[in-house]
Each structure stands twice: as structure tokens, then as C-alpha cells.
């Protein structure tokens, strides 16, 4: 008769203990990674829309604007003029300069609401790009993206007066640009 195959109770307890320690260490780090990726994804998505608006303004030779909208999926969405961009935004041509889409044909791109865990706050309601690619009036514009971890882990999208958008990770004082 040979020796029995398998694990002893002591070996099993050691393996379970090591697995529990790895889970306690690994799960919070994984959650943090997922939250960071969510913020970076939304910030990059916002920069892509802003860059599209700028390039379309140069290509078309008339203003293109981006604004927050509570209903970006509507046939002709309206700009709500607020600084909370969490509900979504639209990129549209603005030939008449009224900072509102006038028809469905004006809409170049739409973005629905961001995930509930992410807040997007802007320094203004509508950002307009001139035909030379700069912001209308040369004013800078900023958007702060935060989650439940607060401003220390947030991201900021800054649009310089020349129209260039970039993501920065400064230590934000709060989640308002």
C-alpha cells in the first residue's frame, strides 16, 4: 500500500492564507487602476472632441463650437450653457455665431453622459473655435474631471487661447476649473 496523494490540512491552510493576503493587497490596487483608466479615457475623449472642433473650424473657415447639453442625443440638441458637462456635449458648426446648433446638419459629433462616478466641470458653457483654430476671443478654457477620490486624483483638460487642448494632472484645489 502506497502513500496517500493530496494536500495536508496544513498545506491547504497556508495556500488559503497566502491567497487571502494577495487579494487584500491586490483588489484595492486594481480598483484604483480602473478608476484612473476611467478618468484618462474620459479626458482623452474630451480632448478628441475639442481637437475635432478646432480642425473643423480651420477646414471649414468658420466657427465650430462645443457645448454642454442635457440632451445631446436630441435631433437638434440645445446648449444648456452650464458648467456641468457630465450630461454630455455636442460639437457643431456655428456659422451665424449664436453658439447654438440651428439644425441637425450642424451637428458634427455628440457625446452622451459620462459614467456616473466621473464629474466634468467647465470654466464656461460653450467653447467656440475661430477659423484660425484659436478660441473665440483668445480666451483659455478649462475642464476638470474628478471621481469619488476627489481633486487630488483628478485630471484637467486645458484649452489655450491658441486652441490647443491638452490633459494635465495638476494638484487640483477642487473639482471646478
N, C-alpha and C positions, 0 to 999 in steps of 0.2 A: 504494500500500500504506500503510495507516494504522498508527498506533502500537498496540502490543500492550496489551491490557487486563489488569488484575490487580494483585497486590501484588508489590513487590520483596522480596527476601530481607531487606533492612534493615528495611523496614516490618513484616514478619512477626515478626522478632526483637524489635522494640520492643513490639509488641502482646502477644506472649507474655510478655515481661519484666514489663510493667505488670500483666497478669492474674495472674502468679505473686506479685507484691508484694501485690496486693489480696487474694489467697487467704491469704497468710501473715498478714496483718493481720486479715482478716475471720473466718476459721474459729474461732480461739480466742474471739473476742468472741461469736460465735454459740453456741458450746458453753457459754459462761458464761451466756448468756441462757436457754438450755434448762435448765440446772441450776437457775438462780434460779426459773424458772417451775415446775419440778417441786416445789421446796420450798414455794413460795407456794401451789400447788394443794393439796398435802397438808395444809398448815397451815389453809387455808380449809375443806377438807373436815372436818378435825377440829373446827374451831370450829362448823361447821354441825351436826355430830352432838351436840356439847355443848349448843348452843343448843336443839336439838330436845328433848334430855333435860330441860333446865330448863323449857321451856314445857309439856312434857307433865306434869311434876310439878305445876306450878301448875294446869293444866287438870284433871287427874285428882284432885288434892287428896291424893295420897300419893306416897311416894318413887319416883323414877326414877333408875337408876344407869347408869353407863358403865364398862366394864371391859375390860382386855386379855384376849384369848382366842387360844389357839394354833389353834383350830378354829372360827372364827366362822360357818362355813357349816353346822355340825352342826345337826340338828333342835333339840336343846336344848344349846347351847354352854355350856361351863363357863368360869368366870373363872379364869385361871391365877394371879392375884394378884401377878404380877411387874411390874417397871417397864419391861420391853421391850414396847412396843406395836406393834412393826414387823410382827408376825404378824397383826394385825387387832384389832378391838374390836367390842363389841356394846352397844347401848342397850336397856335392858329395864326393865319395871315391877318394883318391889321392894316389894310391899305388906307382906310379912312381915318386911322389913328384914334378911334373911340375906345380902344382897349377892351373890346368885346367881340366875340365871333358873331358875324352877321348872318351866316348861312352855314349849312352843313359842309359846303365846299371849302369853307375857310379852315376847317379842322385838318391839321396835319398829323397829329398824334394825340392819343388820350392815354391817361394812366389812372387806373382805379385806385381805390383806397389802399393805403399801406397796411401791413399787418397791425393788428390792434396793440401789440406790445411796443410798437415804434411810434413816436410822435415826431411830426415835422412842423417846425415853426419858422416863418419867414420874416424878414425885416420889412416886407411890404406885401401888397396883394397881387400886383401884376408886374411882371418884368418884361420890358419891350426892348428888342434889338433893332438898331437902325440899319440902313442899307450898307453901312461900312463895317458892320459887325460889332460896333460898340453898343453899350446900353444907352437907351434914350436919355439924353441929358448928361451922360457920362457918370452917372451915379453908381456906386457899388451896391451890391445886393448880397444878402447872406441868408442861408437856411441852416437851422440847427436840427440835427437828428439825434434823438435820445430814446432810451428804453428805460425799463424799471430800475436800472442800476444808476441812473442819474447822469448829470453832466460830465462827471469825471471820465466816463467811458464813451461819451457821445462823439459824433462826427459833425463837421461843419462844411457846407458847400459854400464857397465864396466866389462871387462873380465880380471881377474887377470892372472898372469903368470902361476898359477897352473890350470887354465882353468875354474874356477868358474865364471859364469855370474850372474850379479845382476843389478836391476834397482835402481838408486838413483835419488834424486831430489835436487841436489846441486844448488845453485845460479850460473847458467852458465854465463860466461862472454859473450859468443856469441854462435851461433848455430853450432860451429865447435869444436869437441872434442880436 
